[in-house]
Amino acid sequence: GCQSISLGHPGFVSSDKESSVEFVSHQHPVCPQLFSIVRQACVRSLSCEVCPGREGPIFFGDEQHGFVFSHTFFIKDSLARGFQRWYSIIVVMMDRIYLINSWPFLLHSIRGIIDELQGNALKVGSARGGGGGRA
């Protein structure tokens, strides 16, 4: 599960005032079916559903398990095997058309998050004297 939210923490609520939509973040999905869908999307995004070069955005899914926008990337880490760790930011939706139409927005937004994460890793790696961040 998500380690940034401690076990037993009630979660976080994010509100989008423009659309009047609220998002709830928990360590584990409350609904067992949703947990299964998210888990499968995570495993597939880091194993079998990869784009050429392994790093970048990809779309996959089906009606039963939902549709996934996944952007896989790595962060250099001198403590990791191979000196880098692979991550994937995923968005799961049951509505395929809405997810496809959201692609440009998601790609831009998630790429910004990835750039920030890799930049921070580079700073930490430099402070340790071992490098880090993006290749």
N, C-alpha and C positions, 0 to 999 in steps of 0.2 A: 504494500500500500504506500500511499504518499507519506513520506517521512517529514515533510515540512509542516504537517499538521499532526500534533501529538494524539495518541490514542485517547479517546474519551472527549476530545475537544468538540464542541458543538458545531464547528464549521464557520465559514464566512459567507456573507451575503454581499453580492455585488449588484448594484442597480444601474441599469441603463435608462436614464431619465428621458432620453429622446424617444425610445421605443416603449417605455414603461414595462420593461422586462427585467426580472430579477433572476440572478444565477446563484446557486448555492454550491459551495465547495466543501467537501467532506473528505476524510481519509479514505473511506470506502463508500461506494454507492449504497444507498439505503435499500434499493430494490435488487434482489438477487439476480433477476434477469438482466438488469442493467450492468451489474458487476461482471457477469459473464460476457456481455457484449464488449465492454470496455477492455477487459482482460484479453479477449481474443484480438481486438484491434491493436493493443499494445504489442502482443507477441508477434502478430503478423507484420507490424510496421518495422520491427527490428530484425526480422528473420527472412521471411519469404517474399514480402511485398517491397522490393527495393527498386529504385530507379538506376539507370546506368551510372556507374561511378559511385554508387551507394549513397551519395549525399544529395539531398534535394527533395522536392515535393512529389507526391504521388497520390493517386485516387484509386480506391478499391472498395469492394463491398458487395452486398446483395440485400434483397428485400427482407430476409429473415434476420440477419445479424447487423443491419444498418450499413451506412455508407461512411467511408472514412477519408478525410483529407489528412495526410501525414507528411510532415517535413522532417526528414532524418538529417542529422548533422553530428559532428564530433567536436569534442573539446579536448585539447591537449592536456594531459595530466601526467606529470613525471612519476606519480605513484601508481599509475594504472599499468596493467599488462599491455605492452605495445605502445605505451606512453600516450594513449588517448582513450577516451570513453565515448561510446556512441549513445546518442539520445534521439528521441523522436517526439515532437509535439504533435498531438493528434486532435482532430475535431471529428466527433461522431454524430451523425444525424440519420434519422430514418427517412428524411425527405431528400432523395437524390438530386432532384432539380434545384432545390434551394441551395444545397451544398455546392453544386457545380456553378451556379450563378454567384455564389459567394467567393469563388476561387480567387479572383483578383484582390479582393479585400483581405482575405485570409493570408494569401501569399505575402502581401506587403506587410501586414501586421506581424505575422509570425517571423518573417525574415528580420524585422526590426528587433524582436525579442532575441532571436538567435545571435544577431550581431552584437547585442549588448552582453549576452552571456559569454560569448567568445572573447569579447574585449575585456571583460572582467577577469576571465581566466588567464588572459595574457598578462594582465597587471599582477595577479597573484603569482603566476609562474615566474615573472621577472623579479618580483620581490623575494622569491625563494631562490632565485639564481638559476632556475631550471627551464625557463621559457614556459609557454602555455598559450592558450587561445587558439586562433585559427591558423591553418597552414597557408 
